[in-house]
Amino acid sequence: MEVKCFVCGADDKERVYVSCIQGGEEKKVCVLCLPVLIHGAH
Ligand SMILES: [Zn+2]
């Protein structure tokens, strides 16, 4: 299964990813980008 961060596009296997739902779709985001999502940088 391919994991790719939908924010930065990283697919580094050593990075930690978490699942989230955006627009009814499941997406993966790496922990480095998670703070960006939390703080809502649009
Ligand atoms: Zn990322």
mmCIF file of the protein (N, C-alpha, C, O) and its ligand, coordinates in Angstrom:
data_MODEL
# 
_entry.id   MODEL 
# 
loop_
_entity.id 
_entity.type 
_entity.pdbx_number_of_molecules 
1 polymer     1 
2 non-polymer 1 
# 
_entity_poly.entity_id                      1 
_entity_poly.type                           'polypeptide(L)' 
_entity_poly.nstd_linkage                   no 
_entity_poly.nstd_monomer                   no 
_entity_poly.pdbx_seq_one_letter_code       MEVKCFVCGADDKERVYVSCIQGGEEKKVCVLCLPVLIHGAH 
_entity_poly.pdbx_seq_one_letter_code_can   MEVKCFVCGADDKERVYVSCIQGGEEKKVCVLCLPVLIHGAH 
_entity_poly.pdbx_strand_id                 A 
# 
loop_
_entity_poly_seq.entity_id 
_entity_poly_seq.num 
_entity_poly_seq.mon_id 
_entity_poly_seq.hetero 
1 1  MET n 
1 2  GLU n 
1 3  VAL n 
1 4  LYS n 
1 5  CYS n 
1 6  PHE n 
1 7  VAL n 
1 8  CYS n 
1 9  GLY n 
1 10 ALA n 
1 11 ASP n 
1 12 ASP n 
1 13 LYS n 
1 14 GLU n 
1 15 ARG n 
1 16 VAL n 
1 17 TYR n 
1 18 VAL n 
1 19 SER n 
1 20 CYS n 
1 21 ILE n 
1 22 GLN n 
1 23 GLY n 
1 24 GLY n 
1 25 GLU n 
1 26 GLU n 
1 27 LYS n 
1 28 LYS n 
1 29 VAL n 
1 30 CYS n 
1 31 VAL n 
1 32 LEU n 
1 33 CYS n 
1 34 LEU n 
1 35 PRO n 
1 36 VAL n 
1 37 LEU n 
1 38 ILE n 
1 39 HIS n 
1 40 GLY n 
1 41 ALA n 
1 42 HIS n 
# 
loop_
_struct_asym.id 
_struct_asym.entity_id 
A 1 
B 2 
# 
loop_
_chem_comp.id 
_chem_comp.type 
_chem_comp.mon_nstd_flag 
ALA 'L-peptide linking' y 
ARG 'L-peptide linking' y 
ASP 'L-peptide linking' y 
CYS 'L-peptide linking' y 
GLN 'L-peptide linking' y 
GLU 'L-peptide linking' y 
GLY 'peptide linking'   y 
HIS 'L-peptide linking' y 
ILE 'L-peptide linking' y 
LEU 'L-peptide linking' y 
LYS 'L-peptide linking' y 
MET 'L-peptide linking' y 
PHE 'L-peptide linking' y 
PRO 'L-peptide linking' y 
SER 'L-peptide linking' y 
TYR 'L-peptide linking' y 
VAL 'L-peptide linking' y 
ZN  non-polymer         . 
# 
_pdbx_entity_nonpoly.entity_id   2 
_pdbx_entity_nonpoly.name        ? 
_pdbx_entity_nonpoly.comp_id     ZN 
# 
_pdbx_nonpoly_scheme.asym_id         B 
_pdbx_nonpoly_scheme.entity_id       2 
_pdbx_nonpoly_scheme.mon_id          ZN 
_pdbx_nonpoly_scheme.ndb_seq_num     1 
_pdbx_nonpoly_scheme.pdb_seq_num     101 
_pdbx_nonpoly_scheme.auth_seq_num    101 
_pdbx_nonpoly_scheme.pdb_mon_id      ZN 
_pdbx_nonpoly_scheme.auth_mon_id     ZN 
_pdbx_nonpoly_scheme.pdb_strand_id   A 
_pdbx_nonpoly_scheme.pdb_ins_code    . 
# 
loop_
_atom_site.group_PDB 
_atom_site.id 
_atom_site.type_symbol 
_atom_site.label_atom_id 
_atom_site.label_alt_id 
_atom_site.label_comp_id 
_atom_site.label_asym_id 
_atom_site.label_entity_id 
_atom_site.label_seq_id 
_atom_site.pdbx_PDB_ins_code 
_atom_site.Cartn_x 
_atom_site.Cartn_y 
_atom_site.Cartn_z 
_atom_site.occupancy 
_atom_site.B_iso_or_equiv 
_atom_site.pdbx_formal_charge 
_atom_site.auth_seq_id 
_atom_site.auth_comp_id 
_atom_site.auth_asym_id 
_atom_site.auth_atom_id 
_atom_site.pdbx_PDB_model_num 
ATOM   1   N  N  . MET A 1 1  ? 0.838   -1.193 0.000  1.00 0.00 ? 1   MET A N  1 
ATOM   2   C  CA . MET A 1 1  ? 0.000   0.000  0.000  1.00 0.00 ? 1   MET A CA 1 
ATOM   3   C  C  . MET A 1 1  ? 0.880   1.253  0.000  1.00 0.00 ? 1   MET A C  1 
ATOM   4   O  O  . MET A 1 1  ? 1.794   1.395  0.813  1.00 0.00 ? 1   MET A O  1 
ATOM   5   N  N  . GLU A 1 2  ? 0.590   2.111  -0.890 1.00 0.00 ? 2   GLU A N  1 
ATOM   6   C  CA . GLU A 1 2  ? 1.388   3.324  -1.008 1.00 0.00 ? 2   GLU A CA 1 
ATOM   7   C  C  . GLU A 1 2  ? 0.858   4.406  -0.076 1.00 0.00 ? 2   GLU A C  1 
ATOM   8   O  O  . GLU A 1 2  ? -0.333  4.718  -0.068 1.00 0.00 ? 2   GLU A O  1 
ATOM   9   N  N  . VAL A 1 3  ? 1.768   4.965  0.703  1.00 0.00 ? 3   VAL A N  1 
ATOM   10  C  CA . VAL A 1 3  ? 1.387   6.053  1.595  1.00 0.00 ? 3   VAL A CA 1 
ATOM   11  C  C  . VAL A 1 3  ? 2.091   7.311  1.125  1.00 0.00 ? 3   VAL A C  1 
ATOM   12  O  O  . VAL A 1 3  ? 3.305   7.330  0.921  1.00 0.00 ? 3   VAL A O  1 
ATOM   13  N  N  . LYS A 1 4  ? 1.314   8.345  0.960  1.00 0.00 ? 4   LYS A N  1 
ATOM   14  C  CA . LYS A 1 4  ? 1.887   9.598  0.491  1.00 0.00 ? 4   LYS A CA 1 
ATOM   15  C  C  . LYS A 1 4  ? 1.180   10.753 1.195  1.00 0.00 ? 4   LYS A C  1 
ATOM   16  O  O  . LYS A 1 4  ? -0.048  10.800 1.272  1.00 0.00 ? 4   LYS A O  1 
ATOM   17  N  N  . CYS A 1 5  ? 1.966   11.660 1.692  1.00 0.00 ? 5   CYS A N  1 
ATOM   18  C  CA . CYS A 1 5  ? 1.380   12.820 2.355  1.00 0.00 ? 5   CYS A CA 1 
ATOM   19  C  C  . CYS A 1 5  ? 0.692   13.706 1.317  1.00 0.00 ? 5   CYS A C  1 
ATOM   20  O  O  . CYS A 1 5  ? 1.303   14.083 0.318  1.00 0.00 ? 5   CYS A O  1 
ATOM   21  N  N  . PHE A 1 6  ? -0.568  14.034 1.553  1.00 0.00 ? 6   PHE A N  1 
ATOM   22  C  CA . PHE A 1 6  ? -1.290  14.840 0.561  1.00 0.00 ? 6   PHE A CA 1 
ATOM   23  C  C  . PHE A 1 6  ? -0.949  16.316 0.647  1.00 0.00 ? 6   PHE A C  1 
ATOM   24  O  O  . PHE A 1 6  ? -1.339  17.102 -0.216 1.00 0.00 ? 6   PHE A O  1 
ATOM   25  N  N  . VAL A 1 7  ? -0.211  16.695 1.701  1.00 0.00 ? 7   VAL A N  1 
ATOM   26  C  CA . VAL A 1 7  ? 0.188   18.098 1.837  1.00 0.00 ? 7   VAL A CA 1 
ATOM   27  C  C  . VAL A 1 7  ? 1.527   18.350 1.138  1.00 0.00 ? 7   VAL A C  1 
ATOM   28  O  O  . VAL A 1 7  ? 1.628   19.221 0.274  1.00 0.00 ? 7   VAL A O  1 
ATOM   29  N  N  . CYS A 1 8  ? 2.561   17.574 1.522  1.00 0.00 ? 8   CYS A N  1 
ATOM   30  C  CA . CYS A 1 8  ? 3.891   17.819 0.982  1.00 0.00 ? 8   CYS A CA 1 
ATOM   31  C  C  . CYS A 1 8  ? 4.305   16.775 -0.050 1.00 0.00 ? 8   CYS A C  1 
ATOM   32  O  O  . CYS A 1 8  ? 5.319   16.937 -0.730 1.00 0.00 ? 8   CYS A O  1 
ATOM   33  N  N  . GLY A 1 9  ? 3.519   15.700 -0.168 1.00 0.00 ? 9   GLY A N  1 
ATOM   34  C  CA . GLY A 1 9  ? 3.808   14.692 -1.183 1.00 0.00 ? 9   GLY A CA 1 
ATOM   35  C  C  . GLY A 1 9  ? 4.879   13.702 -0.800 1.00 0.00 ? 9   GLY A C  1 
ATOM   36  O  O  . GLY A 1 9  ? 5.295   12.889 -1.625 1.00 0.00 ? 9   GLY A O  1 
ATOM   37  N  N  . ALA A 1 10 ? 5.337   13.755 0.449  1.00 0.00 ? 10  ALA A N  1 
ATOM   38  C  CA . ALA A 1 10 ? 6.399   12.852 0.890  1.00 0.00 ? 10  ALA A CA 1 
ATOM   39  C  C  . ALA A 1 10 ? 5.902   11.421 0.939  1.00 0.00 ? 10  ALA A C  1 
ATOM   40  O  O  . ALA A 1 10 ? 4.770   11.166 1.349  1.00 0.00 ? 10  ALA A O  1 
ATOM   41  N  N  . ASP A 1 11 ? 6.740   10.490 0.522  1.00 0.00 ? 11  ASP A N  1 
ATOM   42  C  CA . ASP A 1 11 ? 6.395   9.078  0.657  1.00 0.00 ? 11  ASP A CA 1 
ATOM   43  C  C  . ASP A 1 11 ? 7.517   8.321  1.361  1.00 0.00 ? 11  ASP A C  1 
ATOM   44  O  O  . ASP A 1 11 ? 7.708   7.122  1.161  1.00 0.00 ? 11  ASP A O  1 
ATOM   45  N  N  . ASP A 1 12 ? 8.239   9.047  2.176  1.00 0.00 ? 12  ASP A N  1 
ATOM   46  C  CA . ASP A 1 12 ? 9.328   8.488  2.958  1.00 0.00 ? 12  ASP A CA 1 
ATOM   47  C  C  . ASP A 1 12 ? 8.804   7.426  3.917  1.00 0.00 ? 12  ASP A C  1 
ATOM   48  O  O  . ASP A 1 12 ? 7.936   7.699  4.746  1.00 0.00 ? 12  ASP A O  1 
ATOM   49  N  N  . LYS A 1 13 ? 9.338   6.213  3.796  1.00 0.00 ? 13  LYS A N  1 
ATOM   50  C  CA . LYS A 1 13 ? 8.849   5.092  4.594  1.00 0.00 ? 13  LYS A CA 1 
ATOM   51  C  C  . LYS A 1 13 ? 9.164   5.255  6.082  1.00 0.00 ? 13  LYS A C  1 
ATOM   52  O  O  . LYS A 1 13 ? 8.493   4.659  6.925  1.00 0.00 ? 13  LYS A O  1 
ATOM   53  N  N  . GLU A 1 14 ? 10.163  6.044  6.405  1.00 0.00 ? 14  GLU A N  1 
ATOM   54  C  CA . GLU A 1 14 ? 10.535  6.196  7.804  1.00 0.00 ? 14  GLU A CA 1 
ATOM   55  C  C  . GLU A 1 14 ? 9.749   7.291  8.493  1.00 0.00 ? 14  GLU A C  1 
ATOM   56  O  O  . GLU A 1 14 ? 9.848   7.472  9.706  1.00 0.00 ? 14  GLU A O  1 
ATOM   57  N  N  . ARG A 1 15 ? 8.971   8.018  7.713  1.00 0.00 ? 15  ARG A N  1 
ATOM   58  C  CA . ARG A 1 15 ? 8.177   9.084  8.291  1.00 0.00 ? 15  ARG A CA 1 
ATOM   59  C  C  . ARG A 1 15 ? 6.883   8.497  8.865  1.00 0.00 ? 15  ARG A C  1 
ATOM   60  O  O  . ARG A 1 15 ? 6.416   7.449  8.419  1.00 0.00 ? 15  ARG A O  1 
ATOM   61  N  N  . VAL A 1 16 ? 6.332   9.161  9.825  1.00 0.00 ? 16  VAL A N  1 
ATOM   62  C  CA . VAL A 1 16 ? 5.078   8.694  10.423 1.00 0.00 ? 16  VAL A CA 1 
ATOM   63  C  C  . VAL A 1 16 ? 3.920   9.438  9.769  1.00 0.00 ? 16  VAL A C  1 
ATOM   64  O  O  . VAL A 1 16 ? 3.946   10.657 9.600  1.00 0.00 ? 16  VAL A O  1 
ATOM   65  N  N  . TYR A 1 17 ? 2.898   8.655  9.407  1.00 0.00 ? 17  TYR A N  1 
ATOM   66  C  CA . TYR A 1 17 ? 1.729   9.240  8.745  1.00 0.00 ? 17  TYR A CA 1 
ATOM   67  C  C  . TYR A 1 17 ? 0.480   8.968  9.553  1.00 0.00 ? 17  TYR A C  1 
ATOM   68  O  O  . TYR A 1 17 ? 0.381   7.953  10.242 1.00 0.00 ? 17  TYR A O  1 
ATOM   69  N  N  . VAL A 1 18 ? -0.445  9.853  9.467  1.00 0.00 ? 18  VAL A N  1 
ATOM   70  C  CA . VAL A 1 18 ? -1.735  9.634  10.116 1.00 0.00 ? 18  VAL A CA 1 
ATOM   71  C  C  . VAL A 1 18 ? -2.828  9.804  9.063  1.00 0.00 ? 18  VAL A C  1 
ATOM   72  O  O  . VAL A 1 18 ? -2.656  10.498 8.061  1.00 0.00 ? 18  VAL A O  1 
ATOM   73  N  N  . SER A 1 19 ? -3.946  9.154  9.323  1.00 0.00 ? 19  SER A N  1 
ATOM   74  C  CA . SER A 1 19 ? -5.080  9.246  8.414  1.00 0.00 ? 19  SER A CA 1 
ATOM   75  C  C  . SER A 1 19 ? -5.983  10.393 8.835  1.00 0.00 ? 19  SER A C  1 
ATOM   76  O  O  . SER A 1 19 ? -6.140  10.677 10.022 1.00 0.00 ? 19  SER A O  1 
ATOM   77  N  N  . CYS A 1 20 ? -6.561  11.034 7.860  1.00 0.00 ? 20  CYS A N  1 
ATOM   78  C  CA . CYS A 1 20 ? -7.574  12.028 8.154  1.00 0.00 ? 20  CYS A CA 1 
ATOM   79  C  C  . CYS A 1 20 ? -8.588  12.018 7.012  1.00 0.00 ? 20  CYS A C  1 
ATOM   80  O  O  . CYS A 1 20 ? -8.334  11.460 5.945  1.00 0.00 ? 20  CYS A O  1 
ATOM   81  N  N  . ILE A 1 21 ? -9.715  12.630 7.250  1.00 0.00 ? 21  ILE A N  1 
ATOM   82  C  CA . ILE A 1 21 ? -10.755 12.685 6.235  1.00 0.00 ? 21  ILE A CA 1 
ATOM   83  C  C  . ILE A 1 21 ? -10.916 14.128 5.775  1.00 0.00 ? 21  ILE A C  1 
ATOM   84  O  O  . ILE A 1 21 ? -11.129 15.031 6.584  1.00 0.00 ? 21  ILE A O  1 
ATOM   85  N  N  . GLN A 1 22 ? -10.812 14.327 4.488  1.00 0.00 ? 22  GLN A N  1 
ATOM   86  C  CA . GLN A 1 22 ? -11.044 15.663 3.941  1.00 0.00 ? 22  GLN A CA 1 
ATOM   87  C  C  . GLN A 1 22 ? -11.971 15.533 2.754  1.00 0.00 ? 22  GLN A C  1 
ATOM   88  O  O  . GLN A 1 22 ? -11.691 14.796 1.808  1.00 0.00 ? 22  GLN A O  1 
ATOM   89  N  N  . GLY A 1 23 ? -13.066 16.248 2.810  1.00 0.00 ? 23  GLY A N  1 
ATOM   90  C  CA . GLY A 1 23 ? -14.021 16.186 1.721  1.00 0.00 ? 23  GLY A CA 1 
ATOM   91  C  C  . GLY A 1 23 ? -14.587 14.792 1.509  1.00 0.00 ? 23  GLY A C  1 
ATOM   92  O  O  . GLY A 1 23 ? -14.880 14.393 0.382  1.00 0.00 ? 23  GLY A O  1 
ATOM   93  N  N  . GLY A 1 24 ? -14.738 14.045 2.619  1.00 0.00 ? 24  GLY A N  1 
ATOM   94  C  CA . GLY A 1 24 ? -15.298 12.701 2.542  1.00 0.00 ? 24  GLY A CA 1 
ATOM   95  C  C  . GLY A 1 24 ? -14.326 11.657 2.019  1.00 0.00 ? 24  GLY A C  1 
ATOM   96  O  O  . GLY A 1 24 ? -14.706 10.506 1.806  1.00 0.00 ? 24  GLY A O  1 
ATOM   97  N  N  . GLU A 1 25 ? -13.072 12.051 1.810  1.00 0.00 ? 25  GLU A N  1 
ATOM   98  C  CA . GLU A 1 25 ? -12.056 11.115 1.322  1.00 0.00 ? 25  GLU A CA 1 
ATOM   99  C  C  . GLU A 1 25 ? -11.008 10.907 2.386  1.00 0.00 ? 25  GLU A C  1 
ATOM   100 O  O  . GLU A 1 25 ? -10.612 11.846 3.076  1.00 0.00 ? 25  GLU A O  1 
ATOM   101 N  N  . GLU A 1 26 ? -10.555 9.659  2.517  1.00 0.00 ? 26  GLU A N  1 
ATOM   102 C  CA . GLU A 1 26 ? -9.493  9.413  3.469  1.00 0.00 ? 26  GLU A CA 1 
ATOM   103 C  C  . GLU A 1 26 ? -8.158  9.823  2.864  1.00 0.00 ? 26  GLU A C  1 
ATOM   104 O  O  . GLU A 1 26 ? -7.834  9.455  1.735  1.00 0.00 ? 26  GLU A O  1 
ATOM   105 N  N  . LYS A 1 27 ? -7.398  10.579 3.623  1.00 0.00 ? 27  LYS A N  1 
ATOM   106 C  CA . LYS A 1 27 ? -6.087  11.026 3.162  1.00 0.00 ? 27  LYS A CA 1 
ATOM   107 C  C  . LYS A 1 27 ? -5.067  10.737 4.234  1.00 0.00 ? 27  LYS A C  1 
ATOM   108 O  O  . LYS A 1 27 ? -5.388  10.591 5.413  1.00 0.00 ? 27  LYS A O  1 
ATOM   109 N  N  . LYS A 1 28 ? -3.825  10.660 3.788  1.00 0.00 ? 28  LYS A N  1 
ATOM   110 C  CA . LYS A 1 28 ? -2.726  10.486 4.720  1.00 0.00 ? 28  LYS A CA 1 
ATOM   111 C  C  . LYS A 1 28 ? -1.927  11.782 4.776  1.00 0.00 ? 28  LYS A C  1 
ATOM   112 O  O  . LYS A 1 28 ? -1.705  12.459 3.772  1.00 0.00 ? 28  LYS A O  1 
ATOM   113 N  N  . VAL A 1 29 ? -1.509  12.091 5.994  1.00 0.00 ? 29  VAL A N  1 
ATOM   114 C  CA . VAL A 1 29 ? -0.665  13.268 6.159  1.00 0.00 ? 29  VAL A CA 1 
ATOM   115 C  C  . VAL A 1 29 ? 0.483   12.915 7.095  1.00 0.00 ? 29  VAL A C  1 
ATOM   116 O  O  . VAL A 1 29 ? 0.283   12.222 8.093  1.00 0.00 ? 29  VAL A O  1 
ATOM   117 N  N  . CYS A 1 30 ? 1.672   13.383 6.780  1.00 0.00 ? 30  CYS A N  1 
ATOM   118 C  CA . CYS A 1 30 ? 2.807   13.097 7.643  1.00 0.00 ? 30  CYS A CA 1 
ATOM   119 C  C  . CYS A 1 30 ? 2.767   14.016 8.861  1.00 0.00 ? 30  CYS A C  1 
ATOM   120 O  O  . CYS A 1 30 ? 2.161   15.087 8.834  1.00 0.00 ? 30  CYS A O  1 
ATOM   121 N  N  . VAL A 1 31 ? 3.425   13.572 9.923  1.00 0.00 ? 31  VAL A N  1 
ATOM   122 C  CA . VAL A 1 31 ? 3.356   14.330 11.166 1.00 0.00 ? 31  VAL A CA 1 
ATOM   123 C  C  . VAL A 1 31 ? 3.997   15.710 11.030 1.00 0.00 ? 31  VAL A C  1 
ATOM   124 O  O  . VAL A 1 31 ? 3.692   16.617 11.804 1.00 0.00 ? 31  VAL A O  1 
ATOM   125 N  N  . LEU A 1 32 ? 4.875   15.869 10.056 1.00 0.00 ? 32  LEU A N  1 
ATOM   126 C  CA . LEU A 1 32 ? 5.498   17.173 9.858  1.00 0.00 ? 32  LEU A CA 1 
ATOM   127 C  C  . LEU A 1 32 ? 4.488   18.190 9.343  1.00 0.00 ? 32  LEU A C  1 
ATOM   128 O  O  . LEU A 1 32 ? 4.609   19.388 9.601  1.00 0.00 ? 32  LEU A O  1 
ATOM   129 N  N  . CYS A 1 33 ? 3.496   17.701 8.616  1.00 0.00 ? 33  CYS A N  1 
ATOM   130 C  CA . CYS A 1 33 ? 2.481   18.590 8.058  1.00 0.00 ? 33  CYS A CA 1 
ATOM   131 C  C  . CYS A 1 33 ? 1.266   18.712 8.960  1.00 0.00 ? 33  CYS A C  1 
ATOM   132 O  O  . CYS A 1 33 ? 0.418   19.580 8.752  1.00 0.00 ? 33  CYS A O  1 
ATOM   133 N  N  . LEU A 1 34 ? 1.180   17.857 9.952  1.00 0.00 ? 34  LEU A N  1 
ATOM   134 C  CA . LEU A 1 34 ? 0.020   17.861 10.834 1.00 0.00 ? 34  LEU A CA 1 
ATOM   135 C  C  . LEU A 1 34 ? -0.192  19.210 11.529 1.00 0.00 ? 34  LEU A C  1 
ATOM   136 O  O  . LEU A 1 34 ? -1.322  19.695 11.580 1.00 0.00 ? 34  LEU A O  1 
ATOM   137 N  N  . PRO A 1 35 ? 0.861   19.822 12.062 1.00 0.00 ? 35  PRO A N  1 
ATOM   138 C  CA . PRO A 1 35 ? 0.674   21.136 12.701 1.00 0.00 ? 35  PRO A CA 1 
ATOM   139 C  C  . PRO A 1 35 ? 0.091   22.159 11.739 1.00 0.00 ? 35  PRO A C  1 
ATOM   140 O  O  . PRO A 1 35 ? -0.677  23.031 12.145 1.00 0.00 ? 35  PRO A O  1 
ATOM   141 N  N  . VAL A 1 36 ? 0.447   22.055 10.484 1.00 0.00 ? 36  VAL A N  1 
ATOM   142 C  CA . VAL A 1 36 ? -0.086  22.986 9.480  1.00 0.00 ? 36  VAL A CA 1 
ATOM   143 C  C  . VAL A 1 36 ? -1.599  22.828 9.368  1.00 0.00 ? 36  VAL A C  1 
ATOM   144 O  O  . VAL A 1 36 ? -2.337  23.809 9.276  1.00 0.00 ? 36  VAL A O  1 
ATOM   145 N  N  . LEU A 1 37 ? -2.046  21.560 9.377  1.00 0.00 ? 37  LEU A N  1 
ATOM   146 C  CA . LEU A 1 37 ? -3.478  21.291 9.307  1.00 0.00 ? 37  LEU A CA 1 
ATOM   147 C  C  . LEU A 1 37 ? -4.183  21.774 10.564 1.00 0.00 ? 37  LEU A C  1 
ATOM   148 O  O  . LEU A 1 37 ? -5.259  22.369 10.504 1.00 0.00 ? 37  LEU A O  1 
ATOM   149 N  N  . ILE A 1 38 ? -3.556  21.505 11.702 1.00 0.00 ? 38  ILE A N  1 
ATOM   150 C  CA . ILE A 1 38 ? -4.163  21.867 12.976 1.00 0.00 ? 38  ILE A CA 1 
ATOM   151 C  C  . ILE A 1 38 ? -4.347  23.373 13.067 1.00 0.00 ? 38  ILE A C  1 
ATOM   152 O  O  . ILE A 1 38 ? -5.371  23.852 13.553 1.00 0.00 ? 38  ILE A O  1 
ATOM   153 N  N  . HIS A 1 39 ? -3.360  24.111 12.603 1.00 0.00 ? 39  HIS A N  1 
ATOM   154 C  CA . HIS A 1 39 ? -3.430  25.558 12.700 1.00 0.00 ? 39  HIS A CA 1 
ATOM   155 C  C  . HIS A 1 39 ? -4.154  26.174 11.517 1.00 0.00 ? 39  HIS A C  1 
ATOM   156 O  O  . HIS A 1 39 ? -4.344  27.389 11.459 1.00 0.00 ? 39  HIS A O  1 
ATOM   157 N  N  . GLY A 1 40 ? -4.557  25.333 10.573 1.00 0.00 ? 40  GLY A N  1 
ATOM   158 C  CA . GLY A 1 40 ? -5.412  25.797 9.483  1.00 0.00 ? 40  GLY A CA 1 
ATOM   159 C  C  . GLY A 1 40 ? -4.766  26.807 8.560  1.00 0.00 ? 40  GLY A C  1 
ATOM   160 O  O  . GLY A 1 40 ? -5.353  27.849 8.269  1.00 0.00 ? 40  GLY A O  1 
ATOM   161 N  N  . ALA A 1 41 ? -3.569  26.514 8.101  1.00 0.00 ? 41  ALA A N  1 
ATOM   162 C  CA . ALA A 1 41 ? -2.896  27.409 7.174  1.00 0.00 ? 41  ALA A CA 1 
ATOM   163 C  C  . ALA A 1 41 ? -3.433  27.185 5.766  1.00 0.00 ? 41  ALA A C  1 
ATOM   164 O  O  . ALA A 1 41 ? -3.050  26.232 5.087  1.00 0.00 ? 41  ALA A O  1 
ATOM   165 N  N  . HIS A 1 42 ? -4.309  28.058 5.347  1.00 0.00 ? 42  HIS A N  1 
ATOM   166 C  CA . HIS A 1 42 ? -4.887  27.920 4.020  1.00 0.00 ? 42  HIS A CA 1 
ATOM   167 C  C  . HIS A 1 42 ? -4.412  29.051 3.128  1.00 0.00 ? 42  HIS A C  1 
ATOM   168 O  O  . HIS A 1 42 ? -4.790  29.115 1.958  1.00 0.00 ? 42  HIS A O  1 
HETATM 169 ZN ZN . ZN  B 2 .  ? 3.722   16.121 4.703  1.00 0.00 2 101 ZN  A ZN 1 
# 
